[in-house]
Amino acid sequence: MIKDCTTVWSNCLQVIKDNIGDQSFKTWFEPIKPISLRDGVLTIQVPSQFFYEWLEEHYVQLLKKVIYQELGADGRLEYSIIVDRGNESNKPQTVNIPTKKIPAAVVNSYRPEQNFIKSPFESKTIDRNFLNSQLNSAYTFENYIEGDCNRLARSAGYAVANKPGTTSFNPLMVYGGVGLGKTHLVQAIGNHIKNSNPDKFVLYVSSEKFVNQFIESVKTNNVQDFANFYLLVDILIIDDVQFLSGKDKTQEMFFHIFNHLHQSGKQIVMTSDCPPRDLKGLEERLLSRFKWGLTADLQSPDFETRMAIIQKKMQGDGIDIPDNVVEYLAYSVDTNVRELEGVLISLIAQSSLNRKEIDLELAKQALKHIIEDVETEVNLDFIQKTVAEYFQVSLDSLKAKTRKKEIVTARQVAMYFAKEFTSHSLKSIGYHFGGRDHSTVIHSVQTVSDLIDTDKKFKASIQELQKKFKSKAG
């Protein structure tokens, strides 16, 4: 009877499955594909060099046993390995294992319980509390507000969540500053996959925890269990990869894990505080892999997105908030989402403790210490009052719709100094002058600048006001 490679390998798998744990079988043998059988040589394809090395180190005796049983003492096993060089056009590299004429005594001496590494699910050295996905169920796409600041990253994340490992967004790298929603987005991806594909093993881990686990595995001589565990993951989400900087041994382990997961069609999602090109202290071969998929950034949320975040947050907490308060908060806190959420918590606390309805006055009290932190001593209120007094117009008229020349001039001057002496955005400045848009502010600043260059009397007035603001700031 002429045997073919598929039949021989299928028979080998039956024996292997009886000798190792189910999870180890699924991890290390199910991905293998039989390629050919010629002259007693069975060629199998494995996903990576690391995969091959692991089989050689931990299962070589078992493989010799099954090859001996199927092909006899002259049978040999040959690996066809797709070596990852960052170039998909490279041909698979072949590595041979010399297993000719294996004495029956060697085969029969094989004891599986002594030669295979248990799955981390079965090992007592693995923290069983770590076997869950480590996801926060509160982070979902439903409560992740989309805006111009995050549209690309959210769209890519949603595509990955629906088809993990099969899109061109693998790996997906999301980067941005503190408090812009990186963790929320990547955990939303994980929760979506977990809910729609319960058979997938989704794992979220911070890079700091990954490093600490690796160090602990080295100390306790359990590096094999550590690697084995991470290679079981279907979707790996690793937060703040910049913390791998300078940790050479950890980077090497992550490099092998990354290669195996990627070549096995598993999804990798990462976050960082900067794009891959700006990451320092990471190996070039690792950085090149970070660039394989899609890199998407998160920006500070714009005014409209901040308003939507406030409304969504308050609705979720069952709290009604007036529109003018929403606008005030959105204009006043333009740094990041985390700070905005902190302000909302402070506002809710003050409302509850003081038994007051949330109104504009309460919102100003809640923001008082934050506004002082992010602005210079020269704030918008001081600029408006000082300019109004100087031009002898009322403070309210600066915010009104009147087009009287003396009021328009005072308003433009106040906007000019607001841009120079505060950290408010153009939109925020416009809001505090009667809800005007940013183009009005740009026009005002340009008009004042032009008058300074052409009108000596006007320039003297600006210089006089400027001294007041500089002395206040200094």
Secondary structure, 3 states (H helix, E strand, C coil): CCCCHHHHHHHHHHHHHHHCCHHHHHHHCCCCEEEEEECCEEEEEECCHHHHHHHHHHCHHHHHHHHHHHHCCCCEEEEEECCCCCCCCCCCEEEEECCCCCCHHHHHCCCHHHHCCCCCCCCCCCCHHHHCCCCCCCCCCCCCCCCCCCHHHHHHHHHHHHCCCCCCCCCEEEEECCCCCHHHHHHHHHHHHHHHCCCCCEEEEEHHHHHHHHHHHHHCCCHHHHHHHHCCCCEEEEECHHHHCCCHHHHHHHHHHHHHHHHCCCEEEEEECCCHHHCCCCCHHHHHHHCCCEEEEECCCCHHHHHHHHHHHHHHCCCCCCHHHHHHHHHHCCCCHHHHHHHHHHHHHHHHHCCCCCCHHHHHHHHHHHHHHHCCCCCHHHHHHHHHHHCCCCHHHHHCCCCCHHHHHHHHHHHHHHHHHCCCCHHHHHHCCCCCCHHHHHHHHHHHHHHHHHCHHHHHHHHHHHHHHHHHHC
